[in-house]
C-alpha cells in the first residue's frame, strides 16, 4: 500500500493501483495526489511489471478533486498548490514506461475523467457516466481536461462536456472514442486484467518504445519521448561502453561507431 490511500498489487507482470477512499467515491485531495505519485514511482521501479491497471475501490472510479480540499484555497494557492501539483502527478502517470489501463468501475467526472485520460486504454462498465461538469461550478477543467483530453478524445467531445455540460453514458463515450470498450457492470477489473495480460505477453522493450513513439506522434511530451528513445539507443552502443571505460581509466576514448 502506498501512503494508505493507493493500494498496489503486483501479480506476475501486471500491477494494479487501486484508489482507496470509497467513502468519498475516491475523490482526490493533496494526500491522495502524493500517494498516486508514490505509487507510480514504485510500479515503475519494478522491472518485472509490463502493464499497469488503475481502478477505484467500491462503487466509484474517482469523483475527481475533493471540493473540500480546494474550495477554500486562495487563488494563488489554488493555481500553484492544487492545479500545477495535480498536473505534475497526472503527467507522471501518463508517462509511465509501461502501458496503463483504466478500469472504470464507476462514474468518471471532472478530475476523475482527467485521471482516466492519463491511461493508454480505458474500459468502462456499462452503468457509468462520464463528463466535465466544472463550468457548472464556475470553474474550468484544470488537470489537462482541455489539453490532454482534446488530444486523446478530440476537441468536439470535450466541447460538448465542458461547454455544454453533457454527461455521456459509457456507450456514448465509446462511440466518441473516450473509452475503448464497454463491459457489464462489475467486470471492468476482470476485463482490464485480461487486456493487461495481452500487453504483458508482448515484447516489453518494443511495447515501451511504441508507447513513446505514439505519444510523440500525438503531440504529447515530444521532448521527453525523443530524448528517452535517443538515450535508450545510445545506451546500447559500443561507443557508450568505451566512453565510460575511458573516463574511468583516465585515457582518451577510441570510438568505433558500433551500434
C-alpha positions in Angstrom: 0.0 0.0 0.0 1.3 3.5 -0.9 0.7 6.2 1.7 -2.5 4.4 2.9 -4.7 5.7 0.0 -3.4 3.8 -3.1 -3.3 0.1 -2.9 -0.7 -1.7 -5.1 -1.0 -5.3 -6.0 1.5 -7.0 -8.3 0.6 -10.3 -9.9 3.2 -11.6 -12.3 3.9 -8.9 -14.9 0.8 -6.8 -14.0 0.5 -4.1 -11.3 -2.9 -2.9 -10.1 -3.2 0.5 -8.5 -6.5 0.9 -6.6 -7.6 4.4 -5.4 -8.8 3.6 -1.9 -11.1 6.3 -0.5 -14.5 4.7 -1.1 -16.4 6.7 1.5 -15.7 9.8 -0.7 -16.1 8.0 -4.0 -12.3 8.1 -4.3 -12.2 11.9 -4.5 -8.7 13.2 -4.6 -7.1 15.5 -2.1 -3.4 16.6 -1.7 -2.5 13.4 0.3 -4.0 11.2 -2.4 -2.2 13.1 -5.2 1.1 12.4 -3.4 0.1 8.8 -2.9 -0.6 8.5 -6.7 2.9 9.8 -7.4 4.5 7.4 -4.9 2.6 4.5 -6.4 3.8 5.5 -9.9 7.4 5.5 -8.7 7.0 2.1 -7.0 5.5 0.5 -10.0 7.9 1.9 -12.5 10.9 0.8 -10.3 9.7 -2.8 -10.5 11.4 -4.1 -13.6 9.1 -7.1 -13.7 6.0 -5.0 -14.3 5.0 -4.8 -18.0 1.5 -3.4 -17.7 -0.5 -1.5 -15.0 -4.1 -1.0 -14.2 -5.7 2.0 -12.4 -9.1 1.5 -10.8 -11.2 2.6 -7.8 -12.3 0.9 -4.7 -16.0 0.5 -4.0 -18.7 1.9 -6.3 -16.7 4.7 -7.9 -13.6 5.2 -10.1 -13.0 8.7 -8.9 -15.2 11.6 -8.2 -12.4 13.9 -9.1 -10.9 16.7 -7.0 -12.4 16.9 -3.5 -14.1 20.3 -3.3 -13.4 20.4 0.5 -9.7 20.1 -0.4 -9.5 23.1 -2.7 -12.7 25.1 -2.2 -11.2 27.3 0.5 -7.9 27.9 -1.2 -6.8 31.4 -2.1 -6.4 31.9 -5.9 -2.6 31.7 -5.8 -2.7 28.6 -3.6 -5.3 27.0 -5.9 -3.2 27.6 -9.1 0.1 26.6 -7.6 -0.6 24.0 -4.9 -3.6 22.3 -6.5 -3.7 22.7 -10.3 0.1 22.7 -11.0 0.7 19.9 -8.4 -2.1 17.8 -9.9 -0.7 18.4 -13.4 2.7 17.1 -12.5 1.3 13.9 -10.9 -1.1 13.2 -13.8 1.8 13.7 -16.2 3.8 11.2 -14.1 1.1 8.6 -14.6 0.6 9.4 -18.3 4.3 8.9 -19.0 4.7 5.6 -17.1 7.1 3.4 -19.1 4.5 0.6 -19.3 1.0 0.9 -20.7 -1.7 1.9 -18.2 -5.3 0.6 -18.4 -8.1 2.5 -16.6 -10.7 0.1 -15.3 -13.7 2.5 -14.9 -15.9 0.7 -12.4 -17.8 3.9 -11.5 -18.5 7.4 -12.7 -15.5 9.4 -14.1 -16.4 13.1 -13.8 -14.3 16.2 -13.8 -10.9 15.3 -12.3 -11.9 11.7 -12.4 -12.2 11.8 -16.2 -8.9 13.7 -16.4 -7.4 10.9 -14.4 -8.8 8.3 -16.6 -7.4 10.3 -19.5 -3.8 9.6 -18.5 -4.3 5.9 -19.3 -3.5 4.3 -22.6 -6.6 2.1 -22.6 -10.0 2.8 -20.9 -12.5 0.0 -20.2 -15.8 1.2 -18.8 -18.7 -0.6 -17.1 -22.0 -0.1 -18.8 -23.7 1.9 -16.0 -21.2 4.7 -15.6 -21.4 8.3 -16.5 -18.6 10.5 -18.0 -18.3 14.2 -18.1 -16.6 17.5 -17.3 -19.0 19.4 -15.1 -16.6 22.1 -13.8 -18.1 25.1 -15.7 -21.3 24.5 -13.8 -19.4 25.4 -10.6 -17.8 28.4 -12.2 -14.6 26.5 -12.7 -12.7 25.1 -15.7 -11.1 21.7 -16.1 -7.7 22.1 -14.5 -5.9 18.8 -14.7 -5.4 18.8 -18.5 -9.1 18.3 -19.4 -8.8 20.9 -22.1 -5.3 19.8 -23.2 -4.6 16.0 -22.9 -8.3 15.1 -23.3 -8.6 17.2 -26.5 -5.5 15.4 -28.0 -6.8 12.0 -27.0 -10.6 12.3 -27.4 -11.0 15.1 -30.0 -12.0 18.8 -29.4 -15.7 18.4 -30.1 -16.3 15.7 -27.5 -14.5 17.9 -24.9 -16.5 21.0 -26.1 -19.8 19.1 -25.5 -18.8 18.1 -22.0 -17.0 21.3 -20.9 -19.1 23.9 -22.7 -22.5 22.2 -22.9 -22.3 20.2 -19.7 -23.2 17.0 -21.5 -22.9 13.8 -19.4 -22.3 10.7 -21.6 -23.2 7.1 -20.9 -20.5 4.5 -21.3 -21.8 3.5 -24.7 -22.0 7.1 -25.9 -18.4 7.6 -24.7 -17.3 4.5 -26.6 -18.8 5.8 -29.8 -17.0 9.1 -29.3 -13.7 7.3 -28.6 -13.5 8.4 -25.0 -13.5 4.8 -23.8 -12.2 1.8 -25.8 -14.7 -0.8 -24.6 -17.9 -1.2 -22.5 -18.2 -4.2 -20.2 -21.0 -5.4 -18.0 -21.3 -3.9 -14.5 -18.8 -5.5 -12.2 -16.5 -6.7 -14.9 -14.1 -3.7 -15.5 -11.3 -5.0 -13.4 -11.5 -8.6 -14.8 -11.5 -7.2 -18.4 -8.6 -4.9 -17.5 -6.6 -7.8 -16.2 -7.2 -9.8 -19.4 -6.1 -6.9 -21.5 -3.1 -6.3 -19.3 -2.2 -9.9 -19.8 -2.3 -9.4 -23.6 0.1 -6.5 -23.3 2.4 -8.3 -20.9 2.8 -11.2 -23.3 4.3 -8.9 -26.0 7.9 -7.7 -26.2 8.3 -5.4 -23.2 11.0 -3.2 -24.8 9.1 -2.9 -28.1 5.9 -2.0 -26.1 7.7 0.7 -24.2 9.2 2.2 -27.3 5.9 2.0 -29.2 4.2 3.9 -26.3 6.8 6.7 -26.6 6.5 6.9 -30.3 2.7 7.1 -30.2 2.8 9.8 -27.6 5.3 11.8 -29.7 3.1 11.4 -32.8 0.1 12.7 -30.8 1.9 15.8 -29.7 2.4 14.6 -26.1 5.6 15.4 -24.4 7.7 15.3 -27.6 10.9 16.3 -26.0 10.9 13.7 -23.3 9.9 10.9 -25.8 12.6 11.9 -28.3 15.3 12.1 -25.6 14.2 8.8 -23.9 14.3 7.0 -27.3 17.7 8.5 -28.1 19.1 7.7 -24.7 17.9 4.1 -24.9 19.6 3.7 -28.3 22.8 5.3 -27.2 23.0 3.2 -24.0 23.0 0.1 -26.1 26.0 1.1 -28.3 29.6 0.1 -28.0 30.6 3.8 -28.0 28.9 4.3 -24.7 30.8 1.4 -23.1 34.0 2.8 -24.5 33.2 6.3 -23.3 32.5 5.1 -19.7 35.7 2.9 -19.7 37.9 5.7 -21.0 36.6 8.0 -18.3 37.2 5.5 -15.6 40.7 4.7 -16.9 41.5 8.4 -17.5 42.5 7.9 -21.1 41.3 9.3 -24.5 38.3 7.4 -25.8 38.6 5.3 -29.0 35.1 5.4 -30.5 34.3 2.9 -33.3 30.7 3.8 -34.1 29.5 0.4 -33.0 25.7 0.0 -32.7 
